[in-house]
Amino acid sequence: MHPGLYSRAREAPTIREIGRIVGLSSPASVVYHLDQMEQLGVIRRTERDGDGRGIALS
């Protein structure tokens, strides 16, 4: 797991933080990929408020 994926407070990263970690500059690109992973059952998103912090591995 990438060391930047969880902060010291054990929070999931924001959409922008995920983009920075994986090299995507557009938040829309990150959301697209998260949507794809959610449809495949790889992740679950419990909060849909746009900050990306409601992501859990399935």
N, C-alpha and C positions, 0 to 999 in steps of 0.2 A: 504494500500500500504506500502511496506517495506520502512523504512526511508532512506535506502541506494540506492534507485532506481534512484534518481535524485540528481545531485550535486547542489551546490549553484548557478551555472551558468544555471541551468535547462536543463542540457544535460542528455540524456539517458546514462546508464552505458555501459561500454565496454563489450565485450564477456567475458573477464577474470573477470571483476567485477561481472557480472551476475553469473558466476560459483561460485565465492567465496560466494556470497549472498545465493545461493540455495544449496551449498554443493557439487558442481561438480568440480572435479579437472581437467578434460580434456576439453579444449575449443571445441574440436570436438563434445563432448556430448552436450554442450550448443548449438552449431550450429544445431545439429540434432533436439533438442527440439524446437528451434526457427523455423526451417523449418516445423516441424509438426504443430506448432501453426499457422504459416502463411497459410498453406494448409487448416486448419480448419476455417480460417477467423477471428481468435482471435486477431492477430496482423497484421500490415503492416510494411514492411521494405522498406524504401525509398532510403537508401544508401546501396550498397552492397560492400563496400570497406573493410569489415572484422573487423571493430572495434566495431560494434554493436550499434553505436550511431544513426542509422536511423530507430529506432523501435518506432512504435506508436500503441496504442490500437485501434482496429477497432470498 
